[in-house]
Amino acid sequence: MPYIPPETVSKAREMDLLTYLRNYEPDELVHFGGSTYCTREHDSLKISNGKWCWFSRGIGGTSALDYLIKVKELPFLDAVERITGQAAIQSPVFVSRQKQERPKVLLLPKASENNALVQSYLIKRGIDPELISFCLQTGRLYESKPYHNAVFFGLDKEGKARYANLRGIGSDFIGDANGSDKRYSFGIPAAGQSETLHLFESAIDLLSFGTLLKMEGIGWRRDNLLSLAGVYKPRNRVEDSTLPAALKQYLTDNHRIRKVVLRLDNDPAGRLAAYTIQTLLAQQYDLTSSIRLPPQGKDYNDYLCIRRGLAITKRREKAPAR
């Protein structure tokens, strides 16, 4: 079996897809708009911000190596040799990734003719149909095609979609749509005036908590609910950490908030995140009994499923928040 030194593999992984196509397959690269590109062969494969996502197949990656293996279906060694061989003949000119001031363009997969599979999936996760209907009717959720992912939206204060998370219904696929701004993650505002914000790691956890409230006969929209669009990872020292982008933006846009309740995962990462956020907010907000981790299971969907007697889903659920 051919041997490729680890340092050669590492070098191949450094090349992003946009750099690879610009240097070695320029005829395959098509400018879609702004800083976003697609390929001539697959117009649903979008390249932006150093990442790529093939929406019609529900797969994505960061490097040219990922692309050659997942899209072009080359064996691993062949893919490495293609990149390193091209680079040996012609040194690549790397694409600049300097931040641009222009607003991000949110690129979304096509919507399915109906949302039946998404509704069935969420009901199996224990979510109450009333909450699902609310999300569908207010533009916070839809089902994509042809691979029928659940697409959860985050809206800004004007109600414009600024963030979208794709979750595979029958697979482990999970990822953000290109152009997503994690400052505006999935959330549901209170029906009336409320000074309390409940914070979760994911949209599923948020909807699970709302369902639990309804099961107790409590209005599930009495307070504000916000997800972090993933796992918040603070720095080693609390004093060097900053608030998650979604929480910081929400508090900036909603000055009425006085109390924050941290309903993150009951695991080491979730407990550390809750402690860090509690410490960072301690002087500005009411944090009395602020850390409310699920009493059973790892997260609020686990707890909901336990309460309902449903099987707990153990698939990968959370991407990193920023």
C-alpha positions in Angstrom: 0.0 0.0 0.0 1.5 3.4 -1.0 2.7 5.5 1.9 2.3 9.3 2.2 4.1 11.0 5.0 1.8 12.7 7.6 3.3 16.1 6.9 2.3 15.7 3.2 -1.2 15.0 4.2 -1.3 18.0 6.6 0.0 20.2 3.8 -2.7 18.9 1.4 -5.4 19.7 4.1 -4.3 23.3 4.3 -5.6 24.1 0.8 -9.2 25.4 0.8 -11.5 24.6 -2.1 -11.7 28.1 -3.6 -7.9 28.3 -3.8 -7.8 24.9 -5.4 -10.4 25.6 -8.0 -9.0 29.1 -8.9 -5.5 27.7 -9.3 -6.1 24.3 -10.9 -9.7 24.0 -12.2 -10.7 27.6 -13.0 -13.2 26.5 -15.6 -15.2 24.7 -12.9 -15.5 27.8 -10.7 -18.6 30.0 -11.1 -19.2 33.3 -9.3 -22.6 33.2 -7.6 -22.6 36.6 -5.9 -20.6 38.7 -3.4 -17.9 36.4 -2.0 -19.9 33.2 -2.8 -19.1 30.8 -5.6 -20.5 27.5 -6.9 -19.2 24.9 -9.3 -20.2 24.5 -12.9 -21.0 20.8 -12.4 -23.0 21.3 -9.2 -24.8 24.7 -8.9 -26.1 23.7 -5.4 -22.5 23.4 -4.1 -21.8 26.8 -2.6 -18.3 28.0 -1.5 -18.1 30.9 0.9 -16.1 32.1 3.9 -13.5 29.3 3.6 -16.2 26.6 3.7 -18.3 24.7 1.1 -21.6 23.0 1.4 -23.4 20.8 -1.2 -26.9 21.6 -0.2 -28.6 19.0 -2.5 -26.6 16.2 -0.8 -26.4 17.6 2.7 -22.6 17.4 2.9 -19.9 20.0 3.3 -16.4 20.7 4.4 -13.6 23.2 4.5 -10.7 21.9 2.4 -10.1 20.9 -1.2 -9.3 17.4 0.1 -12.8 17.1 1.6 -14.2 18.1 -1.8 -12.2 15.6 -3.8 -13.1 12.8 -1.5 -16.8 13.6 -0.8 -17.8 15.1 -4.1 -15.4 13.8 -6.7 -15.3 10.4 -4.9 -11.5 10.0 -5.2 -9.8 7.6 -2.8 -8.0 9.4 0.0 -4.5 8.7 -1.3 -5.4 9.8 -4.8 -6.9 13.0 -3.5 -3.8 13.8 -1.5 -1.6 13.1 -4.5 -3.7 15.2 -6.8 -3.4 18.3 -4.6 0.3 17.8 -3.8 1.1 17.0 -7.5 -0.7 20.1 -8.7 1.1 22.2 -6.1 4.5 20.8 -7.1 3.9 21.8 -10.8 2.4 25.2 -10.0 2.6 26.8 -6.6 -0.9 28.0 -5.5 -1.8 31.6 -5.1 -3.9 31.4 -1.9 -7.2 33.3 -1.8 -7.3 36.2 0.7 -9.9 35.7 3.5 -9.9 39.2 4.8 -13.2 40.1 6.4 -15.5 42.1 4.2 -17.7 44.9 5.4 -20.6 43.9 3.1 -23.5 42.1 4.8 -23.6 38.3 4.5 -25.9 36.8 2.0 -27.9 33.8 3.4 -28.0 31.0 0.9 -30.8 28.5 1.4 -31.7 25.1 0.0 -35.1 24.9 -1.9 -38.2 24.3 0.2 -40.0 21.0 0.0 -43.6 21.0 -1.3 -44.8 20.3 2.3 -43.3 19.9 5.8 -44.7 16.5 6.6 -41.4 14.8 7.3 -40.1 17.6 9.5 -43.3 17.6 11.5 -43.2 13.8 11.9 -39.5 14.0 13.0 -40.1 16.6 15.6 -43.2 14.9 17.0 -41.0 11.7 17.4 -38.6 13.9 19.4 -41.5 14.7 21.7 -42.1 18.3 20.5 -45.8 19.5 20.8 -47.5 20.1 17.4 -48.6 23.6 18.5 -44.9 24.7 18.8 -44.1 23.1 15.4 -47.0 24.9 13.8 -45.9 28.2 15.3 -42.4 27.8 13.9 -43.7 26.9 10.5 -46.2 29.8 10.4 -43.7 32.4 11.6 -40.9 31.5 9.1 -38.7 29.9 11.7 -38.8 26.4 10.2 -39.2 24.6 6.9 -38.3 21.3 5.2 -35.8 21.4 2.4 -35.5 19.3 -0.7 -34.4 16.9 -2.1 -32.8 15.6 1.1 -35.5 16.8 3.5 -33.4 18.5 6.2 -35.1 20.5 8.9 -34.1 24.1 8.4 -34.3 26.3 11.6 -34.1 30.1 11.1 -32.8 32.9 13.3 -34.4 36.3 12.7 -33.1 39.8 13.4 -35.3 42.4 15.2 -36.9 43.4 11.9 -38.0 39.7 11.3 -35.4 39.1 8.5 -33.8 35.7 8.3 -30.1 36.0 9.2 -29.2 32.5 10.3 -30.2 29.0 9.2 -29.2 25.6 10.7 -29.7 22.5 8.7 -30.4 19.2 10.5 -30.7 15.8 8.9 -33.9 14.0 9.7 -32.6 10.6 8.9 -28.9 11.2 9.2 -26.2 12.7 11.3 -25.8 15.7 9.0 -25.9 19.1 10.8 -24.5 22.4 9.6 -25.2 26.1 9.0 -26.3 27.5 5.7 -23.6 29.6 3.9 -23.9 33.2 4.9 -25.4 32.4 8.3 -24.8 35.1 11.0 -24.6 33.3 14.4 -25.4 36.6 16.1 -29.0 35.9 15.1 -29.8 32.3 16.1 -33.1 30.5 16.5 -35.3 32.0 19.2 -39.0 32.6 20.1 -40.0 35.9 21.8 -42.5 36.1 24.6 -46.1 36.6 23.7 -46.3 39.6 26.0 -43.9 41.8 27.9 -41.3 39.7 29.7 -38.0 40.6 31.4 -36.8 37.0 31.4 -34.7 35.2 28.8 -34.1 31.4 28.8 -31.0 30.2 27.0 -30.4 26.8 25.3 -27.7 25.2 23.2 -30.0 24.2 20.3 -33.4 24.8 18.7 -34.5 21.2 19.7 -33.7 21.9 23.3 -35.6 25.2 23.2 -38.7 23.6 21.7 -38.4 20.7 24.2 -38.5 23.2 27.1 -41.5 24.9 25.6 -43.3 21.5 25.3 -42.5 20.8 29.0 -44.0 24.1 30.0 -47.2 23.2 28.1 -47.3 19.8 29.7 -47.4 21.5 33.1 -50.2 23.8 32.0 -47.8 26.9 31.8 -47.9 29.3 28.9 -44.9 28.3 26.8 -44.5 31.8 25.4 -44.6 33.6 28.8 -40.9 34.3 28.6 -38.3 34.8 25.8 -36.5 31.7 24.5 -33.1 31.8 22.7 -30.7 29.1 21.4 -27.0 29.6 21.0 -26.7 27.7 17.7 -24.3 25.2 19.2 -21.9 24.6 22.1 -20.4 27.7 23.7 -16.7 27.1 24.4 -15.2 29.7 26.7 -11.5 30.4 27.0 -9.4 28.8 29.7 -9.7 31.8 32.0 -13.2 33.3 32.6 -11.8 36.8 32.4 -10.5 36.2 28.9 -13.9 34.9 27.7 -16.6 36.9 25.9 -20.3 36.2 25.7 -21.6 33.9 23.0 -22.4 36.1 19.9 -26.1 35.2 19.9 -26.6 36.1 23.5 -24.6 39.4 23.2 -26.6 40.5 20.2 -30.0 39.5 21.8 -29.2 41.5 25.0 -28.1 44.5 22.8 -31.4 44.4 20.9 -33.6 43.8 23.9 -32.9 46.2 26.7 -36.0 45.0 28.6 -34.3 41.8 29.7 -33.4 41.8 33.4 -33.1 38.0 34.1 -31.2 35.3 32.2 -31.8 31.6 33.0 -29.2 29.2 31.7 -30.7 25.9 30.5 -27.6 24.4 28.8 -26.6 20.8 28.7 -25.9 18.8 31.8 -22.4 17.7 30.8 -18.9 19.1 31.5 -19.0 21.5 28.5 -22.5 22.7 29.3 -21.8 23.2 33.0 -18.6 25.1 32.2 -20.4 27.3 29.7 -23.2 28.1 32.2 -20.7 29.0 34.9 -18.8 31.3 32.5 -21.9 33.1 31.2 -23.2 33.5 34.8 -19.9 35.1 35.8 -19.8 37.4 32.8 -23.4 38.6 33.4 -23.3 38.7 37.2 -23.0 42.5 37.6 -25.7 43.4 35.0 -28.5 40.9 35.3 -30.6 39.0 37.8 -29.0 35.6 38.0 -30.8 34.3 41.0 -31.1 30.5 40.5 -29.9 31.2 37.0 -28.4 27.8 36.2 -31.2 25.4 35.5 -29.7 22.3 33.9 -32.1 19.4 32.9 -32.9 17.3 36.0 -32.6 14.1 33.9 -30.7 13.3 30.8 -28.0 15.3 29.1 -30.2 18.0 27.6 -33.8 19.2 27.6 -34.8 16.9 24.8 -33.5 14.0 26.7 -35.5 15.1 29.7 -38.7 15.6 27.5 -38.3 12.1 26.0 -37.9 10.6 29.5 -41.1 12.3 30.6 -42.9 11.1 27.5 -41.5 7.6 27.5 -39.8 8.1 24.1 -36.5 6.8 22.9 -33.6 9.3 23.4 -31.9 10.3 20.2 -28.1 10.0 20.6 -27.0 11.4 17.3 -24.6 14.3 17.0 -26.6 17.4 17.9 -24.5 20.4 18.5 -22.0 22.4 16.4 -19.7 25.0 18.0 -21.3 28.3 18.8 -19.3 31.6 18.3 
